[in-house]
Amino acid sequence: MSGSVNRPVRRRTFVLGTAAATGSAALAGPLAPSASAASFGYTDDGSNYVIDTGASLVLKVSKTNGDLTSLVYKGTEYQGYGGMNSHVESGLGTSTVTITQSGSTILVSVTHGTLKHYYAARSGENNVYLWTNKADTSVSATRYIVRVKAGLFLNDEPDSYTYAPTTVESADVFEKSDGQTRSKHYAKHRVIDYDYIGWSAGGVGLWVVRSNHERASGGPFYRSLLRHQSTDGGGLYEILYYGENQTEAQRFGLQGPYVIAFTDGGAPSSALYHANLTTAWADSLPLSGYVAAGGRGRVAGVGITGRDTAYAYTVGLANSAAQYWGSARASDGYFSIAGVLPGTYTLTVFKGELAVTTSSVTVTAGGTTTLNSIAIPSSNDPSNAGAIWRIGNWDGSPGGFKNADLMTYAHPSDVRAASWTGNVVVGSGTETSAFPCYLWKDVNSGIIVYFRLTAAQAAAAHTLRIGVTTAYANGRPQIVVNDTWTSAVPSPPTQPSTRSLTVGSYRGNNHTFTYSVPASAWLTDTSAYNTLKIYVASGSGTTSFLSAGTSVDAIDLLT
């Protein structure tokens, strides 16, 4: 599929797992305890609550601030990066921390103002279950960072390695001596693409299994930092809300569980994936904002018609309180999304990453909302419009354009990037791969597309469309045809206000610009090439790759 994500496996370092078909898949049940869990319990060492899971994991939680201060697995300490603990954000500060034990579960509760955070350990398991309930903006973002000691999983510098001699941008993008760029932002993966992230070496795997992100923001295609490594150690992230390149307002409420999981080097159990707080043992815990399975519903659709079967389709549910998604079955478009909080949602069908139809659906606790076949109106898919020529595919991503794959894990200045300049000839067979995925005012504005028209085509006015997936600093395209006709500067659509194109993300708000080009603008000589020059218009931005820019989805001239 155009715009797909590559998943290379690096030596001793893994970002593993294909996301489950339903983003809100429920946790089927706890892992079976080990045969011997006699040491399960907790003690108080004065500064920390010390929890022995009765398996191979002993952890400590600070009684002062709720930081995770120690993770000892099979006798080896894994916690510790640059002298820092593992925690919400960069540490909450002074908090109220309590601990309780009920049967085979130990729960640590952390209260910091209006924010509540929880750790749970289960007898015989090498897992730590975490939940975070953020009630307001008193904590700016919402993330949990597992900070891992240096040397335990050090690898051959993946794209998220954050130590290099030269700073390229904003003190968080770096360049190695060979010209390759590195940043903690470069993760390749959208939320829908992964179940867990982490590392494996020497018969030990350390993973963070993501939650279902029901109270997160940005939808299934959102990209955010997942991990980083440096000479000081490494960090694994669960990003529950991140303001960078954000397309939605922040949601509040309980999120989780997400899980810190130790294994013998293999993948974490699939029973942990996208846990949805629906297990019997979690039902009994005093978690603020917790909603059990009986208080949730399901949405099922019998099918989707009007699909282009060359593409994968995703169905999303979203309102101001929660978000969910699920994959539509390739054969008929059937989908099922379970574990949904009651409420009325906007249901969106995505072709690739392009929204092609929306509707409203109401979910009730304990019920299933069954939808008849959803029809995608032909006019809602831009690909259905007849075109004289088309560059790229209308799928909501810059997939197929020059440098598109690289830009999810590298800076545009990276030595591996092909030249951002160069003109394009329609009919050459390389018009898409030759056209740059991004355009900047200060880098490649004014790129030229050459194309021929028949006499009949040249005698008529035509509509030119340019689809974009996001923009930086209000960058938007203005066109000039044959150096004689210039379009007006279009108004900028609403897009994220932060960096995007330089930190591994093209995801914003898809928008289509249309230009009505009069017949008088075309050349009447059918053997001559018409020229289309595309400029980036904006008075914002700075210079180079931080000048105003935009990401391209598709360009076409309609019949």
Order of alpha helices (4+ residues) and beta strands (2+ residues): beta-beta-beta-beta-beta-beta-beta-beta-beta-beta-beta-beta-beta-beta-beta-beta-beta-beta-beta-beta-alpha-beta-beta-beta-beta-beta-beta-beta-beta-beta-beta-beta-alpha-beta-beta-alpha-beta-beta-beta-beta-beta-beta
